[in-house]
């Protein structure tokens, strides 16, 4: 991205009506914004509705805004003087700014880049993520008491039940004791398996 004294690039993510667009132009005029500002809209006029229990595929060419859209839904887009965000995202009437919910507990985003520790095994990577998110127990808030339930939960905790279920679903049981690895320090799993490790790491965290 190139900037000079006369031209400034502004990234704007928006889902706007004509009236809102007029308001933004008026706001820039009143604030004395550079008249040579070039506004780039990676995502514009997008309206989506996701139904529960269904999977959706987002398709588009390079630079069409696919990742930007997903980052917006996950509420991890950068906002500053050169990046503005418009429009709203709602999940069962709650939004990312709602005080009643923690958005990161509702929506997870899996990046294209695998950020994994090379010296942890596949199982250790998922176990660490699971323990961080759950406190190391399968007990849920609405579970009852009693010795039978307590014994079953203890058995599941010792066996890392949910972690092993996810690894089996992702086809990683055969490499669960292998290092994740990288290209520089230690040999590990293949590129495709590494991506599945990243997906597993997010899945054991209990994201919807």
C-alpha positions in Angstrom: 0.0 0.0 0.0 1.5 3.4 -1.0 0.7 6.7 0.6 1.8 10.2 -0.1 1.0 13.7 1.0 -2.0 14.0 -1.3 -3.5 10.5 -1.3 -4.6 8.4 1.6 -6.2 4.9 1.3 -9.0 4.2 3.7 -10.3 0.6 4.2 -14.1 0.7 4.8 -16.2 -2.4 5.6 -19.8 -1.5 5.3 -23.3 -2.7 4.7 -24.8 0.7 3.8 -28.0 2.3 2.6 -27.9 5.5 0.4 -28.8 7.6 3.4 -26.0 6.2 5.5 -23.5 6.7 2.7 -24.6 10.3 2.4 -24.1 10.7 6.2 -20.5 9.3 5.9 -19.7 11.8 3.1 -21.1 14.7 5.2 -19.1 13.5 8.2 -15.9 13.5 6.2 -16.7 16.9 4.8 -17.4 18.4 8.3 -14.3 16.8 9.8 -12.1 18.3 7.1 -10.9 15.0 5.7 -8.4 15.0 2.8 -10.4 15.6 -0.4 -8.0 13.2 -2.2 -8.9 10.3 0.1 -9.5 7.1 -1.8 -12.0 4.8 -0.1 -11.8 1.1 -0.8 -14.7 -1.2 0.1 -13.6 -4.8 0.5 -17.1 -5.7 1.5 -20.2 -3.7 0.6 -23.9 -4.2 0.6 -23.8 -7.7 2.1 -26.9 -9.2 3.7 -26.6 -12.7 5.2 -28.8 -15.0 7.2 -27.4 -18.2 8.6 -29.8 -20.9 9.7 -29.0 -23.1 12.7 -27.6 -26.6 11.9 -26.6 -25.8 8.3 -23.1 -25.4 6.7 -22.3 -22.6 4.3 -19.6 -22.2 1.8 -18.3 -18.7 0.9 -16.9 -18.5 -2.6 -15.1 -15.7 -4.4 -12.0 -14.7 -6.3 -8.8 -13.4 -4.7 -9.3 -10.1 -3.0 -13.1 -10.3 -3.1 -13.5 -9.9 0.6 -14.1 -13.5 1.8 -11.7 -13.4 4.8 -12.8 -9.8 5.6 -16.4 -10.9 5.8 -15.6 -13.8 8.0 -13.4 -11.6 10.2 -16.2 -9.2 10.5 -18.6 -11.9 11.7 -16.0 -13.0 14.2 -15.5 -9.4 15.4 -11.7 -9.4 14.9 -11.4 -6.7 12.2 -9.1 -3.8 13.0 -10.8 -0.5 13.4 -8.8 2.8 13.5 -8.5 6.1 11.5 -7.9 4.2 8.3 -10.3 1.3 8.9 -14.0 1.9 9.4 -16.6 -0.7 10.1 -20.3 -0.3 9.3 -23.3 -2.5 9.5 -24.4 -5.0 12.2 -24.0 -8.7 13.1 -26.5 -10.4 15.2 -26.6 -13.9 16.7 -30.0 -14.7 18.4 -30.5 -10.9 18.8 -27.1 -10.4 20.5 -24.3 -8.5 18.9 -20.5 -8.4 19.4 -20.9 -5.4 21.7 -23.6 -6.9 23.9 -22.7 -7.1 27.5 -24.8 -10.2 28.0 -22.5 -12.4 26.0 -18.8 -13.0 25.3 -18.6 -13.0 21.5 -15.5 -15.1 21.4 -17.4 -17.9 23.2 -20.1 -17.9 20.4 -18.1 -17.4 17.2 -14.7 -18.9 16.3 -12.5 -18.0 13.4 -9.9 -20.3 11.9 -7.2 -18.4 10.2 -5.5 -19.5 6.9 -2.2 -19.5 8.7 -1.6 -22.4 11.2 -0.2 -20.9 14.4 0.8 -24.0 16.3 3.7 -24.9 18.6 6.0 -27.3 16.7 7.3 -29.2 19.8 3.8 -30.2 21.0 2.2 -33.4 19.8 -1.1 -33.3 18.1 -2.8 -34.6 21.2 -1.0 -32.2 23.5 -2.0 -29.3 21.3 -5.7 -30.1 21.5 -5.5 -31.1 25.1 -4.0 -27.7 26.0 -6.7 -25.9 24.1 -9.4 -28.0 25.8 -8.1 -27.4 29.3 -7.8 -23.6 28.7 -11.4 -23.4 27.6 -13.1 -25.8 30.0 -10.8 -25.9 33.0 -10.0 -29.5 32.4 -13.4 -31.0 33.1 -16.4 -32.3 31.1 -18.8 -31.0 33.7 -21.4 -28.6 32.4 -23.3 -26.0 34.4 -26.7 -27.8 34.1 -25.4 -31.3 35.0 -26.8 -32.8 38.2 -25.0 -34.3 41.1 -24.7 -37.8 42.5 -21.9 -40.4 42.6 -22.8 -41.9 39.3 -22.6 -38.6 37.4 -19.4 -37.6 39.3 -17.8 -41.0 38.4 -18.7 -40.7 34.8 -17.3 -37.2 34.5 -14.1 -38.3 36.2 -13.7 -41.1 33.7 -14.3 -38.8 30.8 -11.8 -36.3 32.2 -9.1 -39.0 32.7 -9.6 -40.4 29.2 -9.8 -36.9 27.6 -13.0 -38.1 26.0 -14.0 -35.0 24.0 -10.4 -34.4 22.8 -10.2 -38.0 21.5 -13.6 -37.8 19.9 -12.5 -34.7 17.9 -9.2 -36.3 16.9 -11.1 -39.3 15.7 -13.6 -37.2 13.7 -10.7 -35.3 12.1 -8.8 -38.5 11.2 -5.8 -37.6 13.4 -5.7 -40.6 15.8 -2.9 -42.2 13.8 -0.7 -39.1 14.4 -1.9 -38.0 17.8 1.6 -38.7 19.3 3.5 -37.0 16.5 5.0 -33.5 16.8 3.1 -30.8 15.0 6.4 -29.7 13.6 7.4 -26.9 11.3 9.8 -26.3 8.3 12.8 -25.2 10.4 13.2 -27.0 13.8 11.5 -30.3 13.9 9.8 -32.7 11.4 6.1 -33.1 12.1 2.8 -33.9 10.5 1.9 -33.1 6.9 0.4 -29.7 5.7 -3.1 -31.2 5.4 -2.9 -32.8 8.8 -1.6 -29.5 10.3 -4.6 -27.7 9.0 -6.8 -30.4 10.6 -4.9 -29.9 13.9 -5.9 -26.2 13.7 -9.5 -27.1 13.1 -9.4 -29.6 16.0 -7.8 -27.1 18.3 -10.8 -24.7 17.7 -13.3 -27.5 17.9 -12.3 -28.8 21.3 -12.8 -25.2 22.6 -16.5 -25.6 22.3 -17.2 -23.1 19.6 -20.6 -23.5 17.9 
